[in-house]
Amino acid sequence: MKVFTYSEARQNLSKLLDIAQKEEVEIRRRDGTIFSIKTKKAKVKSPFDVHGIKTKVTTQNILDAIRESREG
C-alpha cells in the first residue's frame, strides 16, 4: 500500500489515481487523519434490468392490447 501526505497527494493527484487502480492508497494529514482511496468496480447493468411492478393486468389483457394496436 502506498502512503502519501496531503501535500504530496494534492501535487500528484493523477499519479495517485493511477496507483489506486492497482492498489489501495492512503493519504495522511498532519493531524493524523488517514483517508483511503481505492478503485470502485463499475457495475455492468443491462438496459433490460428494470424493477417489476405489481398490477392486476393479465397476459391476455396485454396480448389483446397489442393486437388492437396493430389492427388500428
Buried (B, 14 or more C-beta within 10 A) or exposed (E): EBEBEBEBBEEEEEBBEEBBEEEEBBBBEEEEEEEEBEEEEEEEEEEEEEEEEEEEEEEEEEEEEEEEEEEE
